[in-house]
Structures are given as C-alpha cells and as structure tokens.
Amino acid sequence: MNIQKNHSLKKHNSFAIEAKSRYFCQIESEDHIDSLLEWQQHSDLPLLLLGGGSNILFINDYQGMTALINTKGITIVGEDSDFTYIKVNAGENWHQFVRWTVENNYAGLENLSLIPGTVGAAPMQNIGAYGVELADLLHELKAIELTTGKSKTFTQKECFFSYRDSFFKSSAFGKYLIQSITIKSPKKPHWNINYEGVKNSLEGKTISAKTISNSIIALRQSKLPDPFVIGNAGSFFKNPLLNKEKWQTLKELHPNLPGYPQTDDSIKISAAWLIDKCGWKGKRQGNAGVYKKHALVLVNHGGATGKEIWGIANDIINTVNDKFGIELEAEPRIIV
C-alpha cells in the first residue's frame, strides 16, 4: 500500500473542492486492507474512507488518512426460484454496475441508474430514486470492523435502513469498511414506472429493465448537472418527512405543496419545491450557487471553497425554516 502525503482531494470529490489530505492511500486488494488496519493500529490520526466522493463536502483540509476504496469485481453467487444473487465489490462504480445488470438482463436496479458514486457508498445512505431504494434489493453486506479487523456479514435487516440512512451512517459511522454487497435480482420483476416523468417517457415502448434505465438516464440528464462539467453532489438536501397534522396545516396554507404518503404514516414533501418557493433556484453567492434547473442541487461554478458551498446551504436552511417552519437536512457528509 502506497501512502502519499499532502495529497489533493480535488479529483476525489464531485464538488471539485480543493482540499488536501495529510495522508492518502488507495485500497485495491485484501492485502491493502490489512495494511490499512495495521497503519490504524499504530496511529492516533482519524481515518476517512472514500468512495466516489459524490456525497461529501470538504470544509477544510483533512488532518488524517484518506483511504480511497478501489476494489473491483462482480460475481453471480447463487439463485433460487425467485432471485438471482449478485455480489459486487465496494470499489465498483455504481452506475456502471447498474448498467451491467441491465445489459445482462437482471432486473431491479434500473431505477437507480446514473446515481454517482461507488457501490460501497450506496448502502451508507440507502441511495434511492424514482420509487426504489437500495434496501429493496440488498440481500446481504460484508464489512470489516476497523478496530478488530474481523469480517462480518450483515443481513438486510441488520443494516437498519431508513430514508437516506443506515446503521453504517448513524450508530456505526466510521466503524466499518464495507467490502461488498450482494443484490437480489427478482426473476419476476415488478416495474416501478409510476413516478413523475417516467411513465410518460415510456409510452409506446416495451417495458424492460433496459428501457426503464434509459428513460431514467435521460430524465436525470435533463434535470441534473454533470459533475465533470460543473461541480455538485446531486441532491444536497433530504426531502423532509412530516407527520399528518403538520402536513395538513402546511397544505391549507400552500395548496400546491406536493406530498407523498409513506408506509409509516408520515408524508414526504419536496425539498426542491420549498427551496424554489423561497426564491433560491438559480441564485449565486460568489462561486457557489443553486442549479438553475433544479433547486435541490448546489453547484460549484468554479473555484468555490467548501465554506462557500456550506454557507449558501445554511442560508437556504434558514430561509426555508423561516418561511415554512421546516429545517432541511443536508445529505452529504460535511468534513470539517
């Protein structure tokens, strides 16, 4: 394992924020993992595990070790009458893995096309889009406990998935290195195509994992900026969950407020709608701004610092709270 000093992280975060890590390494094998664990045993510095860098915002330089997870491999590990089980290592690109399943006629992940990041980062916040979450398809997850070096296999239930959250993002944050996940692809798929924009785009087409994936790719590209062109982390804020009483009160005041009932009797509302109604869409503060086509996306217009991005994020949070009495929560990890 090659350890570098004062390594730039600009190419390793989708906001393209210039930040340096005191130490940096790439994890490409089991031997590299062993070396990382040995390093940690002899160091009192913090450790940051990094995937595609699409869900992180650096406010300052990182004063510890940044380990870029770059392990590869996709394997069919079994099947039964209902599912095919596909194991994929943490360093694989998420979208490329989804397209691999689509091209090989495995259903289930098509709605999660074009989500940036790596496979290992996906379960951290239970990625989701267009009516599907990773939790719906995950069979099991393999991870290494950093303090002991022991490998453990987690069932779907043991991951404690919730909306944009998991065991690994909350109570076990920083305690495990995710090695791989195993996805269960249904042999009799139930297509999720009723989400806004998806059904219309599929009119006249044969419904399949590939046509759904292609449709969602086109929809995302029409709304969201390419991080290779303009720095961003996708949706910056979680969609708030309200109880029914709070929802009814707001709905009376704002009849056009969209809401989506959840299984726990809460109502999910659109953070983008709230931000747009506060006039933030397309606004700019210095080199940081809100994307002109989607109010949920904060962007780096070039040369923005993490403090600038976080500054406009907090201004948005305060404005929405003042107008609607709702405190937005950031999706990316904020590294201070």
C-alpha positions in Angstrom: 0.0 0.0 0.0 1.5 3.3 -1.1 0.9 6.2 1.3 1.2 9.7 0.0 1.5 12.9 2.0 -0.5 16.2 1.5 -2.5 14.7 -1.4 -5.0 16.8 -3.2 -8.6 15.6 -3.0 -10.0 17.8 -5.7 -10.3 14.9 -8.2 -11.8 12.7 -5.5 -14.9 14.8 -4.6 -17.7 15.6 -7.1 -17.9 19.2 -5.9 -14.3 19.6 -7.1 -13.4 21.4 -3.9 -9.7 21.9 -3.4 -8.7 20.2 -0.1 -5.7 18.2 0.9 -5.4 15.1 3.0 -2.4 14.8 5.3 -2.1 11.1 4.2 -3.7 9.3 1.3 -3.8 5.7 0.0 -5.8 3.5 -2.4 -7.3 0.2 -1.3 -7.3 -2.2 -4.2 -6.9 -5.6 -2.5 -7.3 -7.6 0.7 -3.6 -7.0 1.4 -4.2 -3.3 1.2 -7.0 -3.6 3.7 -4.7 -5.5 6.1 -2.0 -2.7 5.6 -4.6 0.0 6.4 -5.7 -1.8 9.6 -2.1 -2.1 10.6 -1.5 1.6 10.0 -4.6 2.5 12.0 -3.3 0.4 15.0 -0.1 2.5 15.1 -1.7 5.9 14.5 -3.9 8.2 16.5 -5.0 10.1 13.4 -8.6 9.9 12.1 -9.4 7.7 9.1 -11.7 8.7 6.2 -12.9 6.0 3.9 -13.8 7.5 0.5 -15.6 6.1 -2.5 -16.6 8.2 -5.5 -16.7 11.4 -3.4 -20.2 12.2 -4.6 -21.7 12.6 -1.2 -19.1 14.6 0.7 -18.3 18.3 1.2 -14.8 19.3 2.5 -14.9 22.5 4.5 -11.2 22.2 5.4 -8.1 20.1 4.7 -8.3 16.6 6.2 -5.8 16.1 9.0 -5.8 12.3 8.9 -5.6 9.3 6.4 -7.9 9.3 3.4 -8.3 5.8 2.0 -9.9 5.6 -1.5 -11.7 2.3 -1.8 -11.0 0.9 -5.3 -11.7 -2.9 -5.1 -13.3 -4.4 -8.1 -15.3 -7.5 -9.1 -18.9 -8.6 -10.0 -19.9 -12.3 -9.4 -23.1 -14.3 -9.6 -23.1 -16.2 -6.3 -26.4 -18.1 -6.5 -30.0 -18.2 -7.4 -33.3 -19.7 -6.3 -36.8 -19.8 -7.7 -37.3 -16.1 -7.0 -34.0 -14.3 -7.3 -30.5 -14.3 -8.8 -27.9 -13.2 -6.2 -25.1 -10.8 -7.5 -22.1 -9.9 -5.3 -20.2 -6.7 -6.2 -17.1 -5.3 -4.6 -17.2 -1.8 -2.9 -14.9 0.0 -5.4 -17.1 -0.6 -8.5 -18.7 2.4 -10.0 -22.4 2.3 -9.0 -23.9 3.4 -12.4 -21.6 1.0 -14.3 -22.7 -1.8 -12.1 -26.4 -0.9 -12.7 -25.8 -0.9 -16.4 -24.0 -4.3 -16.1 -27.2 -5.7 -14.6 -29.3 -4.1 -17.2 -27.2 -5.4 -20.1 -27.2 -8.9 -18.7 -31.0 -8.9 -18.2 -31.0 -8.7 -14.4 -33.9 -6.6 -13.1 -34.3 -4.5 -10.0 -31.7 -1.7 -10.1 -32.8 0.1 -13.3 -34.5 3.0 -11.4 -31.2 3.7 -9.7 -29.4 4.4 -12.9 -26.9 7.3 -13.2 -26.6 7.8 -9.4 -23.0 8.9 -8.9 -20.6 7.2 -6.5 -19.3 3.7 -5.8 -21.0 0.5 -4.7 -19.6 0.7 -1.2 -21.0 4.2 -0.6 -24.5 3.1 -1.8 -25.7 1.4 1.4 -24.2 4.1 3.7 -27.2 6.4 3.0 -29.5 3.8 1.4 -29.5 5.5 -2.1 -32.8 5.8 -3.8 -34.6 7.4 -6.8 -37.8 7.1 -8.7 -39.6 4.9 -6.2 -36.8 2.4 -5.5 -34.2 2.3 -2.7 -31.1 0.1 -2.3 -32.8 -1.5 0.7 -35.4 -3.0 -1.6 -32.8 -5.1 -3.4 -30.0 -5.7 -0.9 -29.6 -9.3 0.3 -26.5 -9.0 2.4 -23.4 -6.9 3.1 -19.9 -7.8 4.0 -17.8 -5.4 6.1 -14.7 -5.4 8.2 -14.8 -3.9 11.7 -11.9 -1.5 11.8 -11.0 -1.9 15.5 -10.7 -5.7 15.4 -10.1 -6.5 11.7 -12.9 -9.1 11.9 -15.1 -9.6 8.9 -18.9 -9.7 9.4 -21.8 -10.4 7.1 -24.9 -8.2 7.7 -28.4 -9.2 6.6 -30.7 -6.5 5.1 -32.4 -6.1 8.5 -29.1 -5.7 10.3 -28.3 -2.7 8.1 -31.2 -0.8 9.7 -32.0 1.0 6.5 -34.3 4.1 6.6 -34.8 7.1 4.3 -31.2 8.1 3.3 -29.8 6.4 6.4 -28.4 3.2 7.6 -26.6 1.5 10.5 -23.3 2.4 8.8 -24.1 6.1 8.5 -25.6 6.6 12.0 -24.7 4.4 15.0 -21.8 2.6 13.3 -20.4 5.5 11.4 -16.6 5.2 10.9 -16.5 1.7 12.5 -16.7 -0.5 9.4 -15.1 -0.8 6.0 -17.7 -2.1 3.6 -16.1 -4.7 1.3 -19.0 -5.9 -0.8 -22.8 -6.1 -1.2 -25.0 -8.8 -2.6 -28.0 -7.8 -4.6 -31.1 -10.0 -5.2 -32.4 -9.6 -8.7 -36.1 -10.7 -9.0 -36.8 -13.2 -11.7 -40.4 -11.8 -11.9 -39.8 -8.1 -11.7 -42.3 -5.5 -10.5 -41.6 -2.4 -12.6 -41.7 0.9 -10.8 -42.7 3.3 -13.5 -45.4 5.5 -12.0 -43.1 8.2 -10.7 -43.5 11.6 -12.3 -42.0 11.8 -15.7 -41.1 8.1 -16.0 -44.4 6.7 -17.2 -44.9 9.3 -19.9 -41.4 8.7 -21.3 -42.1 5.0 -21.7 -45.3 5.4 -23.7 -45.2 3.1 -26.8 -42.1 1.3 -25.6 -41.7 -2.3 -24.4 -41.2 -2.2 -20.6 -37.9 -3.8 -19.6 -35.0 -3.0 -17.3 -33.1 -1.5 -20.2 -35.9 0.8 -21.4 -36.6 2.0 -17.8 -32.9 2.6 -17.2 -32.5 4.5 -20.5 -35.6 6.6 -19.6 -34.3 7.5 -16.2 -30.8 8.3 -17.5 -32.4 10.8 -19.9 -34.6 12.3 -17.2 -31.7 12.7 -14.8 -29.5 14.3 -17.5 -32.3 16.8 -18.4 -32.5 17.9 -14.7 -29.1 17.4 -13.1 -25.7 18.9 -14.0 -22.8 16.6 -15.0 -20.3 16.8 -12.1 -17.5 16.6 -14.7 -18.7 19.9 -16.1 -19.9 21.7 -13.0 -19.1 20.5 -9.5 -22.0 19.2 -7.5 -23.1 16.4 -5.2 -26.5 15.8 -6.7 -29.4 16.4 -4.3 -27.9 18.3 -1.4 -30.9 18.2 0.9 -33.2 15.3 2.1 -36.9 15.5 1.3 -38.5 16.3 4.7 -40.8 13.8 6.4 -43.8 15.4 8.2 -46.5 13.9 10.4 -50.0 14.2 9.0 -51.0 17.1 11.3 -48.1 19.2 10.2 -48.7 18.2 6.6 -52.4 19.2 6.8 -51.5 22.6 8.3 -49.0 23.4 5.6 -51.3 22.1 2.8 -54.0 24.5 3.9 -51.5 27.4 3.7 -49.9 26.2 0.5 -52.4 24.1 -1.6 -49.8 23.3 -4.3 -47.4 21.7 -1.9 -46.7 18.2 -3.2 -46.7 15.3 -0.7 -46.1 11.6 -0.9 -47.5 9.3 1.8 -45.0 6.8 3.4 -45.6 3.4 4.9 -45.0 4.8 8.5 -48.0 7.3 8.1 -45.6 10.2 7.5 -45.8 12.4 4.4 -42.6 13.1 2.4 -42.6 16.5 0.8 -40.3 18.0 -1.9 -37.3 20.0 -0.5 -36.9 21.3 -4.1 -40.4 22.8 -4.0 -39.7 24.5 -0.7 -36.3 25.9 -1.9 -37.8 27.1 -5.2 -40.7 28.9 -3.4 -38.1 30.7 -1.3 -36.6 32.1 -4.5 -33.3 30.3 -4.4 -33.4 28.4 -7.7 -30.6 29.7 -10.0 -29.2 32.1 -7.3 -25.4 32.5 -6.8 -23.3 33.7 -3.9 -19.7 34.1 -5.1 -18.6 30.9 -6.8 -21.3 28.8 -5.1 -24.9 28.6 -6.3 -28.2 26.7 -6.8 -28.5 25.0 -10.1 -30.8 26.8 -12.5 -32.7 23.7 -13.5 -33.1 22.0 -10.1 -33.4 23.8 -6.7 -32.2 20.8 -4.8 -28.7 20.9 -6.4 -25.9 23.1 -5.1 -23.1 23.8 -7.5 -19.5 25.0 -7.7 -19.3 27.5 -10.5 -15.5 27.2 -10.4 -13.1 27.8 -7.6 -15.7 27.7 -4.8 -14.5 26.6 -1.4 -16.3 24.2 0.9 -17.1 27.0 3.2 -18.8 28.9 0.3 -20.9 25.9 -0.5 -21.8 25.3 3.1 -22.5 29.0 3.6 -25.2 29.1 0.9 -26.6 25.7 2.2 -27.1 27.3 5.6 -28.7 30.4 4.1 -31.2 28.1 2.3 -31.8 26.1 5.5 -32.6 29.3 7.4 -34.8 30.8 4.7 -36.9 27.6 4.4 -37.2 27.3 8.2 -38.3 30.9 8.5 -41.0 30.5 5.7 -42.3 27.0 6.3 -41.1 26.0 9.8 -39.2 23.1 8.4 -35.5 22.5 9.0 -33.8 21.0 5.9 -31.1 18.4 6.5 -28.1 18.0 4.2 -27.5 14.7 2.5 -23.7 14.9 2.0 -21.2 14.2 4.8 -19.7 17.5 5.9 -16.0 17.1 6.7 -14.8 19.9 8.9 
